Amino acid sequence: MIDTLRLTIPSDRFDSLVLRWMQMQQHKLTKSDFLGKTNDWSLITGLEIPSWFDGFSLQIGSRVTIEASPKIYQGHNITGSDNLLEAASLLIDFIFGVVLRLDSTYGPTWPPAADWYVARMDITYNYDFPSYEALDVWMDTVMGVQRGQRRAGVEHRAEEGESRPFACDAMPSGRTLYIGKGSRYRVGKIYPKGRDLLAHPPRSIRFHPEIVSELAAEFASCGRFEDQIRAAWLSRNAVKLGILPQHFAGLPSAIQAENASVYFRDLGIEPLHSKNKKQPIIYFPVGYLSQTLNHSLVWESEFRHLFNTEAAMNDATLMKKLLELAPTPGRAAKAYDFYLRVRGAGFTIARQTVGKSMYYNHRKLLNAAGVSDAMLQDGAPLVRHAVDPVKVRLWNPVSDRLRLVEEMHRLSLRGDVDRLHTEVFKAA
């Protein structure tokens, strides 16, 4: 699904009276606590909607920029639209139409979603593991930690010119694995969705712990894979992703941005790029991006390789891989024999049966075949259980509990928006 979106557009695309009204509101509004008790209405850097319902940010300057999640209109972000144009339309029409009530007699007074430019887009997928324990062990495997349950090597691939190390943070929602944490281009994230729901339940059911517990249990075995991509990454990889034509490949950033402006004007699209002269960021409109960007390929380039080795590797495929990589069949057989000794007797005993140089030869060959160094971290025998890739499946949940969350959220929205206009926008 398309999760959080950060969308921007030049302010002159709004009617001057509408723009002035929004600028007046941003000087008055910060946020309130959950019970609606107002804090200090004095924020001048942007408009942050109160937490009576799941909020969003709106900044007004030379551009109008919004950042929001499907939570604001459906009450949760567990599942939702995979279509960028649909997701952007739902967000923009909800914010400006339902919350800010900018509809006029003549129709909407804000630019259509297709004309907005993408500054950030989160692409998420849910994977259902057989159980939370299976998800936990899989996360161990990705991090390269031996648990004695199963062993599969998972390689880490850094994109050209980028360093993308793994990081693991302990969160109230359980541990979260990051790929490229802190990057201003792209960040991958993996976490257990069930525990996340316990730590951050949907607002509409926050005071119903029994419903929260049931919802969290329903998604306990769900691994959430989230790819946060920003305009800088889209701009840098535009040709590789098929967003810009192949003849843009190899051009310096500044020249590529200039040529992209001409290209967009020829298509009848108003171009937008940052003013950085060395590495300008090309912003792509929602309508254009929804037709040219393959979301599944973006996700696969970040996460797919984490499944490949584990799903495919068993004793037979490992031996086949060793035979492909080793200079001779004898070397492959010796490395495989050492691997079996580690599994049967533990690393400490197996290590004593070979010399130093032979051990490093075996280790190098096994690493190349997909057996990671994590198998050498303790002396316990390795118990190898082949992974059945059918058990781990892409999951788009259809849930009565999710529909309940959506309905409860919908019922509370009217009162929340009324309070916003009565308590905050009343002097406008």
C-alpha positions as CSV (number, residue, x, y, z in Angstrom):
1,M,0.0,0.0,0.0
2,I,1.0,3.7,-0.3
3,D,1.4,4.9,3.3
4,T,2.7,8.3,4.3
5,L,2.9,10.9,1.5
6,R,4.6,14.3,1.6
7,L,3.3,16.3,-1.3
8,T,4.2,19.9,-2.4
9,I,3.0,22.4,-4.9
10,P,3.8,26.1,-5.7
11,S,1.5,28.4,-3.6
12,D,0.4,30.3,-6.7
13,R,-1.7,27.3,-7.7
14,F,-4.1,28.2,-4.9
15,D,-6.6,31.1,-5.0
16,S,-5.1,34.1,-3.1
17,L,-8.0,34.3,-0.6
18,V,-7.8,30.6,0.2
19,L,-4.0,30.9,0.6
20,R,-4.4,33.9,3.0
21,W,-7.0,32.0,5.1
22,M,-4.6,29.0,5.5
23,Q,-1.7,31.3,6.4
24,M,-3.8,32.9,9.1
25,Q,-4.6,29.5,10.6
26,Q,-1.0,28.3,10.8
27,H,-0.2,31.2,13.1
28,K,-2.9,30.1,15.5
29,L,-2.8,26.3,15.5
30,T,-0.4,23.9,17.0
31,K,-2.1,20.9,18.6
32,S,-4.1,19.7,21.6
33,D,-3.8,16.7,23.8
34,F,-6.0,13.7,23.2
35,L,-8.8,15.0,25.3
36,G,-9.0,18.2,23.2
37,K,-7.4,20.6,25.8
38,T,-5.8,23.2,23.7
39,N,-2.1,24.1,24.2
40,D,-0.4,27.2,22.8
41,W,-1.9,28.4,19.5
42,S,1.3,30.1,18.3
43,L,3.1,28.0,15.8
44,I,4.3,29.9,12.7
45,T,6.3,27.2,11.0
46,G,3.2,25.2,9.9
47,L,-0.2,23.9,10.8
48,E,-0.3,20.7,12.8
49,I,-3.9,19.4,13.2
50,P,-4.8,18.5,16.8
51,S,-4.6,14.9,17.9
52,W,-8.4,14.6,18.3
53,F,-8.0,12.5,15.2
54,D,-4.8,11.2,13.6
55,G,-3.1,14.4,12.5
56,F,-1.2,15.8,9.5
57,S,1.1,18.7,8.8
58,L,0.5,21.6,6.4
59,Q,3.2,24.2,5.6
60,I,2.5,27.3,3.7
61,G,5.2,29.4,2.2
62,S,6.4,29.7,-1.4
63,R,5.0,26.2,-1.6
64,V,2.1,24.5,0.1
65,T,3.3,21.2,1.5
66,I,1.3,18.5,3.3
67,E,2.4,15.3,5.0
68,A,-0.1,12.7,6.1
69,S,-1.0,9.0,6.3
70,P,-4.2,7.1,5.5
71,K,-4.8,7.1,9.2
72,I,-6.4,10.5,8.9
73,Y,-9.3,9.3,6.9
74,Q,-9.6,5.5,7.5
75,G,-8.3,5.3,11.1
76,H,-5.4,2.9,10.5
77,N,-2.6,2.3,8.0
78,I,-2.5,-1.5,8.0
79,T,-3.8,-1.8,4.5
80,G,-5.0,0.6,1.8
81,S,-4.6,1.7,-1.8
82,D,-1.6,0.6,-3.9
83,N,-2.4,3.3,-6.4
84,L,-0.5,6.5,-5.9
85,L,-3.0,8.8,-7.6
86,E,-5.9,7.3,-5.6
87,A,-4.0,7.5,-2.3
88,A,-2.9,11.1,-3.0
89,S,-6.5,12.1,-4.0
90,L,-7.9,10.6,-0.8
91,L,-5.5,12.5,1.3
92,I,-5.7,15.9,-0.4
93,D,-9.5,15.9,-0.8
94,F,-9.9,14.8,2.8
95,I,-7.5,17.5,4.2
96,F,-8.8,20.4,2.1
97,G,-12.4,19.3,1.7
98,V,-13.4,17.5,4.9
99,V,-11.1,19.0,7.5
100,L,-10.4,22.6,6.2
101,R,-13.8,22.8,4.4
102,L,-12.4,24.7,1.5
103,D,-15.2,23.6,-0.9
104,S,-17.0,26.4,-2.6
105,T,-20.2,26.7,-4.6
106,Y,-18.1,26.2,-7.8
107,G,-16.2,23.2,-6.6
108,P,-12.9,22.4,-4.9
109,T,-10.6,25.4,-4.3
110,W,-7.4,23.4,-4.2
111,P,-5.2,21.8,-7.0
112,P,-6.1,18.3,-8.0
113,A,-4.0,15.5,-6.6
114,A,-2.4,14.7,-10.0
115,D,-0.8,18.1,-10.1
116,W,1.0,17.8,-6.7
117,Y,4.7,16.8,-6.6
118,V,6.0,13.9,-4.5
119,A,8.5,14.9,-1.9
120,R,8.3,11.6,0.0
121,M,6.4,8.3,-0.5
122,D,6.2,5.3,1.7
123,I,5.6,2.0,0.0
124,T,4.6,-0.8,2.4
125,Y,3.9,-4.5,2.2
126,N,2.7,-7.0,4.8
127,Y,4.1,-10.5,4.9
128,D,2.4,-13.2,6.9
129,F,4.7,-15.6,8.7
130,P,3.4,-18.8,10.3
131,S,3.7,-17.3,13.8
132,Y,5.3,-14.4,15.7
133,E,8.1,-16.9,16.6
134,A,8.8,-17.6,13.0
135,L,8.9,-13.8,12.2
136,D,11.3,-13.3,15.2
137,V,13.6,-16.1,14.0
138,W,13.5,-14.7,10.4
139,M,14.5,-11.3,11.8
140,D,17.4,-12.9,13.6
141,T,18.5,-14.6,10.4
142,V,18.5,-11.2,8.5
143,M,20.6,-9.7,11.3
144,G,23.0,-12.7,11.2
145,V,22.3,-14.0,14.7
146,Q,22.4,-17.7,15.3
147,R,19.5,-19.0,17.2
148,G,20.0,-22.8,16.7
149,Q,16.6,-22.9,14.9
150,R,17.7,-22.7,11.3
151,R,20.5,-21.2,9.3
152,A,20.3,-19.3,6.1
153,G,22.7,-16.7,4.8
154,V,21.2,-13.4,3.8
155,E,23.5,-11.2,1.8
156,H,23.4,-7.4,2.1
157,R,23.5,-5.4,-1.1
158,A,24.5,-1.8,-1.1
159,E,23.3,0.3,-4.0
160,E,25.9,1.9,-6.2
161,G,27.4,4.9,-4.4
162,E,25.4,4.3,-1.2
163,S,26.3,2.8,2.1
164,R,23.2,1.0,3.5
165,P,24.1,-0.9,6.7
166,F,21.6,-2.7,8.8
167,A,20.6,-1.2,12.1
168,C,18.4,-2.6,14.9
169,D,16.5,-0.5,17.4
170,A,14.5,-1.6,20.4
171,M,11.1,0.0,20.3
172,P,7.9,-0.2,22.4
173,S,6.5,-2.0,19.4
174,G,9.3,-4.6,19.4
175,R,12.6,-4.4,17.6
176,T,12.7,-2.6,14.2
177,L,15.3,-3.4,11.5
178,Y,16.5,-0.5,9.4
179,I,18.3,-0.4,6.1
180,G,20.1,2.9,5.6
181,K,18.8,4.5,8.7
182,G,19.2,8.3,8.7
183,S,19.6,8.5,4.9
184,R,18.0,11.5,3.3
185,Y,17.4,9.4,0.2
186,R,15.9,6.1,1.2
187,V,15.2,4.1,4.3
188,G,14.0,0.6,4.6
189,K,12.2,-0.6,7.8
190,I,11.0,-4.0,9.0
191,Y,8.9,-4.5,12.2
192,P,6.2,-6.8,13.7
193,K,2.9,-5.1,12.9
194,G,1.0,-6.9,15.7
195,R,3.2,-5.4,18.4
196,D,3.2,-2.0,16.7
197,L,-0.6,-2.1,17.1
198,L,-0.3,-2.8,20.8
199,A,2.1,0.1,21.3
200,H,0.3,2.5,18.9
201,P,-3.3,1.5,18.7
202,P,-5.7,3.3,16.4
203,R,-7.1,6.3,18.1
204,S,-10.7,5.3,17.7
205,I,-10.2,2.1,19.8
206,R,-7.6,3.4,22.2
207,F,-10.0,3.2,25.1
208,H,-11.1,-0.4,24.2
209,P,-8.2,-2.6,25.3
210,E,-10.0,-5.8,24.5
211,I,-10.4,-4.7,20.8
212,V,-6.8,-3.6,20.7
213,S,-5.6,-6.9,22.0
214,E,-7.8,-8.9,19.5
215,L,-6.5,-6.7,16.6
216,A,-2.9,-7.1,17.7
217,A,-3.3,-10.9,18.0
218,E,-4.8,-11.0,14.5
219,F,-1.7,-9.4,13.1
220,A,0.9,-11.0,15.4
221,S,2.6,-13.0,12.7
222,C,2.6,-10.0,10.2
223,G,5.9,-8.5,9.3
224,R,5.6,-5.0,8.0
225,F,8.1,-4.0,5.3
226,E,8.3,-0.2,4.7
227,D,10.3,1.6,2.1
228,Q,10.5,5.3,2.6
229,I,11.7,7.0,-0.6
230,R,12.3,10.7,-1.0
231,A,12.4,13.0,-4.0
232,A,16.2,13.1,-3.9
233,W,16.3,9.3,-4.4
234,L,13.7,9.4,-7.2
235,S,15.6,12.2,-8.9
236,R,19.0,10.4,-8.7
237,N,17.5,7.0,-9.9
238,A,15.0,8.4,-12.4
239,V,16.4,6.7,-15.5
240,K,17.0,3.4,-13.7
241,L,13.4,3.4,-12.5
242,G,12.1,4.2,-15.9
243,I,10.7,7.6,-14.8
244,L,12.8,9.5,-17.3
245,P,13.8,8.3,-20.8
246,Q,17.1,6.4,-21.3
247,H,18.7,9.3,-23.1
248,F,18.9,11.1,-19.8
249,A,21.4,8.5,-18.5
250,G,24.8,9.8,-17.6
251,L,24.0,13.5,-17.6
252,P,25.3,15.7,-14.8
253,S,22.6,16.5,-12.3
254,A,22.2,20.1,-13.2
255,I,21.9,19.4,-17.0
256,Q,19.5,16.5,-16.3
257,A,17.3,18.8,-14.3
258,E,17.3,21.4,-17.1
259,N,16.5,18.8,-19.7
260,A,13.8,17.3,-17.5
261,S,12.2,20.8,-17.3
262,V,12.1,20.9,-21.1
263,Y,10.8,17.4,-21.3
264,F,8.0,18.1,-18.8
265,R,6.9,21.3,-20.6
266,D,6.7,19.3,-23.9
267,L,4.3,17.0,-22.0
268,G,2.2,19.9,-20.8
269,I,3.5,19.5,-17.2
270,E,4.8,22.4,-15.2
271,P,8.4,21.4,-14.0
272,L,9.6,21.8,-10.5
273,H,13.1,21.2,-9.1
274,S,15.1,22.5,-6.2
275,K,17.5,25.5,-6.5
276,N,20.6,23.5,-5.5
277,K,23.0,24.2,-8.5
278,K,25.2,21.1,-8.0
279,Q,22.6,18.5,-7.3
280,P,19.1,19.8,-8.0
281,I,16.2,17.6,-7.0
282,I,13.7,16.9,-9.8
283,Y,10.1,16.7,-8.3
284,F,7.8,14.4,-10.2
285,P,4.0,15.1,-10.2
286,V,1.6,12.5,-8.8
287,G,-0.2,11.9,-12.0
288,Y,3.0,11.4,-14.0
289,L,4.7,9.2,-11.3
290,S,1.6,7.0,-10.9
291,Q,1.9,6.1,-14.6
292,T,5.7,5.6,-14.8
293,L,6.9,4.2,-11.4
294,N,6.6,0.5,-10.7
295,H,6.0,0.3,-7.0
296,S,6.7,-3.4,-6.7
297,L,10.1,-3.0,-8.4
298,V,11.0,-0.3,-5.9
299,W,10.1,-2.6,-3.0
300,E,11.9,-5.6,-4.5
301,S,15.1,-3.6,-5.0
302,E,15.1,-3.0,-1.2
303,F,13.8,-6.2,0.3
304,R,13.4,-9.1,-2.2
305,H,17.0,-10.3,-1.7
306,L,16.3,-10.9,2.0
307,F,14.0,-13.8,0.9
308,N,16.0,-15.3,-1.9
309,T,18.7,-17.3,-0.1
310,E,16.6,-18.4,2.8
311,A,13.7,-19.7,0.7
312,A,16.0,-21.5,-1.8
313,M,18.8,-22.9,0.3
314,N,18.7,-26.5,1.5
315,D,21.4,-29.2,1.7
316,A,21.0,-30.1,-2.0
317,T,21.0,-26.6,-3.3
318,L,24.0,-25.7,-1.0
319,M,26.0,-28.5,-2.5
320,K,25.1,-27.4,-6.0
321,K,26.2,-23.9,-5.2
322,L,29.5,-25.1,-3.8
323,L,30.2,-27.1,-6.9
324,E,29.5,-24.0,-9.0
325,L,31.9,-21.8,-6.9
326,A,34.7,-24.2,-5.9
327,P,37.7,-24.6,-8.2
328,T,37.4,-28.4,-8.0
329,P,34.7,-30.8,-6.9
330,G,37.0,-32.0,-4.1
331,R,37.2,-28.6,-2.6
332,A,33.4,-28.3,-2.7
333,A,33.0,-31.7,-1.0
334,K,35.5,-30.8,1.8
335,A,33.7,-27.5,2.5
336,Y,30.4,-29.3,2.6
337,D,31.8,-31.9,4.9
338,F,33.0,-29.2,7.3
339,Y,29.6,-27.6,7.2
340,L,28.0,-30.9,8.2
341,R,30.5,-31.3,11.1
342,V,29.5,-27.9,12.4
343,R,25.9,-28.8,12.2
344,G,26.4,-32.2,13.9
345,A,29.0,-31.5,16.6
346,G,29.1,-27.7,16.9
347,F,31.7,-25.2,15.7
348,T,34.2,-25.6,18.5
349,I,34.8,-29.3,17.8
350,A,34.5,-28.9,14.0
351,R,37.1,-26.2,14.0
352,Q,39.6,-28.5,15.7
353,T,39.5,-31.0,12.8
354,V,40.9,-28.6,10.2
355,G,44.0,-26.4,9.9
356,K,43.9,-22.7,10.0
357,S,44.3,-22.1,6.2
358,M,41.9,-24.9,5.4
359,Y,39.3,-23.4,7.8
360,Y,39.5,-20.0,6.1
361,N,39.2,-21.6,2.7
362,H,36.1,-23.5,3.8
363,R,34.7,-20.3,5.4
364,K,35.2,-18.2,2.3
365,L,33.6,-20.8,0.0
366,L,30.6,-21.3,2.4
367,N,30.1,-17.5,2.7
368,A,30.0,-17.2,-1.1
369,A,27.4,-20.0,-1.2
370,G,25.1,-18.3,1.3
371,V,26.1,-19.7,4.7
372,S,26.8,-16.6,6.8
373,D,29.4,-16.2,9.6
374,A,26.5,-16.3,12.1
375,M,26.8,-20.1,12.1
376,L,30.2,-19.7,13.7
377,Q,29.1,-17.5,16.6
378,D,28.5,-20.3,19.1
379,G,29.5,-23.9,19.6
380,A,26.1,-25.4,19.6
381,P,25.2,-27.9,16.9
382,L,23.3,-26.4,14.1
383,V,19.8,-27.8,13.6
384,R,18.9,-27.1,10.0
385,H,15.2,-26.9,9.1
386,A,14.5,-26.0,5.5
387,V,12.2,-23.0,5.0
388,D,9.1,-23.5,3.0
389,P,8.6,-20.3,1.1
390,V,4.9,-21.0,0.6
391,K,4.4,-20.4,4.4
392,V,5.6,-16.8,4.1
393,R,3.2,-15.0,1.9
394,L,2.4,-11.5,0.8
395,W,-0.7,-10.5,2.8
396,N,-3.4,-8.0,2.2
397,P,-5.6,-8.6,5.2
398,V,-9.4,-8.4,5.0
399,S,-10.6,-8.0,8.6
400,D,-13.9,-7.4,10.3
401,R,-11.9,-5.7,13.1
402,L,-10.3,-3.3,10.6
403,R,-13.8,-2.4,9.3
404,L,-14.8,-1.8,12.9
405,V,-11.9,0.6,13.3
406,E,-12.8,2.4,10.1
407,E,-16.5,2.8,11.2
408,M,-15.6,4.1,14.7
409,H,-13.1,6.5,13.2
410,R,-15.7,7.8,10.7
411,L,-18.3,8.3,13.4
412,S,-15.9,10.4,15.5
413,L,-14.6,12.5,12.6
414,R,-17.6,14.9,12.2
415,G,-17.5,15.9,15.9
416,D,-13.7,16.3,15.8
417,V,-13.8,18.6,12.7
418,D,-16.7,20.6,14.2
419,R,-14.6,21.2,17.3
420,L,-11.6,22.2,15.2
421,H,-13.6,24.9,13.5
422,T,-15.5,26.0,16.6
423,E,-12.4,26.2,19.0
424,V,-9.6,27.1,16.6
425,F,-10.9,28.6,13.3
426,K,-13.8,30.5,14.9
427,A,-12.1,33.9,14.5
428,A,-11.2,33.4,10.9
